[in-house]
Amino acid sequence: MFKPEDKICYCFNHTYQDIKEDFLKHGRSTILSSILKAKKEGTCKCEIYHPEKR
């Protein structure tokens, strides 16, 4: 199980708590939408920031 402070997105520093609050506020994850958009645009840097380089 995730802890609130666990990082989910290393590129944009989103934590589990950030995503949970976003979902509760909007009824969907706007954070997830922005991450997917960044991946499509090539502005995501997971290979640099993620500890497992993924």
mmCIF file of the C-alpha atoms, coordinates in Angstrom:
data_MODEL
# 
_entry.id   MODEL 
# 
loop_
_atom_site.group_PDB 
_atom_site.id 
_atom_site.type_symbol 
_atom_site.label_atom_id 
_atom_site.label_alt_id 
_atom_site.label_comp_id 
_atom_site.label_asym_id 
_atom_site.label_entity_id 
_atom_site.label_seq_id 
_atom_site.pdbx_PDB_ins_code 
_atom_site.Cartn_x 
_atom_site.Cartn_y 
_atom_site.Cartn_z 
_atom_site.occupancy 
_atom_site.B_iso_or_equiv 
_atom_site.pdbx_formal_charge 
_atom_site.auth_seq_id 
_atom_site.auth_comp_id 
_atom_site.auth_asym_id 
_atom_site.auth_atom_id 
_atom_site.pdbx_PDB_model_num 
ATOM 1  C CA . MET A 1 1  ? 0.000   0.000  0.000   1.00 0.00 ? 1  MET A CA 1 
ATOM 2  C CA . PHE A 1 2  ? 1.203   3.490  -0.744  1.00 0.00 ? 2  PHE A CA 1 
ATOM 3  C CA . LYS A 1 3  ? 2.010   6.025  1.938   1.00 0.00 ? 3  LYS A CA 1 
ATOM 4  C CA . PRO A 1 4  ? 0.777   9.613  1.347   1.00 0.00 ? 4  PRO A CA 1 
ATOM 5  C CA . GLU A 1 5  ? 4.312   10.891 0.808   1.00 0.00 ? 5  GLU A CA 1 
ATOM 6  C CA . ASP A 1 6  ? 5.317   8.179  -1.693  1.00 0.00 ? 6  ASP A CA 1 
ATOM 7  C CA . LYS A 1 7  ? 6.286   9.659  -5.047  1.00 0.00 ? 7  LYS A CA 1 
ATOM 8  C CA . ILE A 1 8  ? 4.213   8.436  -7.945  1.00 0.00 ? 8  ILE A CA 1 
ATOM 9  C CA . CYS A 1 9  ? 5.614   10.753 -10.601 1.00 0.00 ? 9  CYS A CA 1 
ATOM 10 C CA . TYR A 1 10 ? 9.263   11.703 -10.314 1.00 0.00 ? 10 TYR A CA 1 
ATOM 11 C CA . CYS A 1 11 ? 9.221   14.050 -13.310 1.00 0.00 ? 11 CYS A CA 1 
ATOM 12 C CA . PHE A 1 12 ? 6.648   16.370 -11.802 1.00 0.00 ? 12 PHE A CA 1 
ATOM 13 C CA . ASN A 1 13 ? 7.068   15.471 -8.095  1.00 0.00 ? 13 ASN A CA 1 
ATOM 14 C CA . HIS A 1 14 ? 3.533   14.151 -7.623  1.00 0.00 ? 14 HIS A CA 1 
ATOM 15 C CA . THR A 1 15 ? 2.916   12.076 -4.509  1.00 0.00 ? 15 THR A CA 1 
ATOM 16 C CA . TYR A 1 16 ? 0.255   9.486  -3.817  1.00 0.00 ? 16 TYR A CA 1 
ATOM 17 C CA . GLN A 1 17 ? -1.525  12.085 -1.686  1.00 0.00 ? 17 GLN A CA 1 
ATOM 18 C CA . ASP A 1 18 ? -1.473  14.633 -4.528  1.00 0.00 ? 18 ASP A CA 1 
ATOM 19 C CA . ILE A 1 19 ? -3.148  12.190 -6.885  1.00 0.00 ? 19 ILE A CA 1 
ATOM 20 C CA . LYS A 1 20 ? -5.673  11.056 -4.270  1.00 0.00 ? 20 LYS A CA 1 
ATOM 21 C CA . GLU A 1 21 ? -6.683  14.657 -3.493  1.00 0.00 ? 21 GLU A CA 1 
ATOM 22 C CA . ASP A 1 22 ? -6.868  15.501 -7.204  1.00 0.00 ? 22 ASP A CA 1 
ATOM 23 C CA . PHE A 1 23 ? -9.178  12.556 -7.799  1.00 0.00 ? 23 PHE A CA 1 
ATOM 24 C CA . LEU A 1 24 ? -11.411 13.424 -4.860  1.00 0.00 ? 24 LEU A CA 1 
ATOM 25 C CA . LYS A 1 25 ? -11.638 17.063 -5.966  1.00 0.00 ? 25 LYS A CA 1 
ATOM 26 C CA . HIS A 1 26 ? -12.324 16.448 -9.670  1.00 0.00 ? 26 HIS A CA 1 
ATOM 27 C CA . GLY A 1 27 ? -13.834 12.955 -9.767  1.00 0.00 ? 27 GLY A CA 1 
ATOM 28 C CA . ARG A 1 28 ? -10.954 11.930 -12.014 1.00 0.00 ? 28 ARG A CA 1 
ATOM 29 C CA . SER A 1 29 ? -7.224  12.433 -12.026 1.00 0.00 ? 29 SER A CA 1 
ATOM 30 C CA . THR A 1 30 ? -6.276  15.604 -13.842 1.00 0.00 ? 30 THR A CA 1 
ATOM 31 C CA . ILE A 1 31 ? -2.696  14.871 -12.780 1.00 0.00 ? 31 ILE A CA 1 
ATOM 32 C CA . LEU A 1 32 ? -2.751  11.595 -14.692 1.00 0.00 ? 32 LEU A CA 1 
ATOM 33 C CA . SER A 1 33 ? -4.075  13.421 -17.751 1.00 0.00 ? 33 SER A CA 1 
ATOM 34 C CA . SER A 1 34 ? -1.238  15.953 -17.557 1.00 0.00 ? 34 SER A CA 1 
ATOM 35 C CA . ILE A 1 35 ? 1.370   13.197 -17.138 1.00 0.00 ? 35 ILE A CA 1 
ATOM 36 C CA . LEU A 1 36 ? 0.020   11.299 -20.162 1.00 0.00 ? 36 LEU A CA 1 
ATOM 37 C CA . LYS A 1 37 ? 0.017   14.507 -22.204 1.00 0.00 ? 37 LYS A CA 1 
ATOM 38 C CA . ALA A 1 38 ? 3.645   15.205 -21.225 1.00 0.00 ? 38 ALA A CA 1 
ATOM 39 C CA . LYS A 1 39 ? 4.645   11.666 -22.218 1.00 0.00 ? 39 LYS A CA 1 
ATOM 40 C CA . LYS A 1 40 ? 3.016   12.100 -25.648 1.00 0.00 ? 40 LYS A CA 1 
ATOM 41 C CA . GLU A 1 41 ? 4.737   15.481 -26.113 1.00 0.00 ? 41 GLU A CA 1 
ATOM 42 C CA . GLY A 1 42 ? 8.098   14.067 -25.021 1.00 0.00 ? 42 GLY A CA 1 
ATOM 43 C CA . THR A 1 43 ? 8.470   16.491 -22.105 1.00 0.00 ? 43 THR A CA 1 
ATOM 44 C CA . CYS A 1 44 ? 8.462   13.739 -19.475 1.00 0.00 ? 44 CYS A CA 1 
ATOM 45 C CA . LYS A 1 45 ? 11.921  12.858 -18.151 1.00 0.00 ? 45 LYS A CA 1 
ATOM 46 C CA . CYS A 1 46 ? 11.281  9.539  -16.383 1.00 0.00 ? 46 CYS A CA 1 
ATOM 47 C CA . GLU A 1 47 ? 14.528  8.094  -17.699 1.00 0.00 ? 47 GLU A CA 1 
ATOM 48 C CA . ILE A 1 48 ? 16.369  10.849 -15.817 1.00 0.00 ? 48 ILE A CA 1 
ATOM 49 C CA . TYR A 1 49 ? 14.379  11.337 -12.607 1.00 0.00 ? 49 TYR A CA 1 
ATOM 50 C CA . HIS A 1 50 ? 12.920  7.908  -11.811 1.00 0.00 ? 50 HIS A CA 1 
ATOM 51 C CA . PRO A 1 51 ? 15.228  5.891  -9.521  1.00 0.00 ? 51 PRO A CA 1 
ATOM 52 C CA . GLU A 1 52 ? 14.838  2.843  -11.793 1.00 0.00 ? 52 GLU A CA 1 
ATOM 53 C CA . LYS A 1 53 ? 15.280  4.992  -14.936 1.00 0.00 ? 53 LYS A CA 1 
ATOM 54 C CA . ARG A 1 54 ? 11.853  4.052  -16.308 1.00 0.00 ? 54 ARG A CA 1 
# 
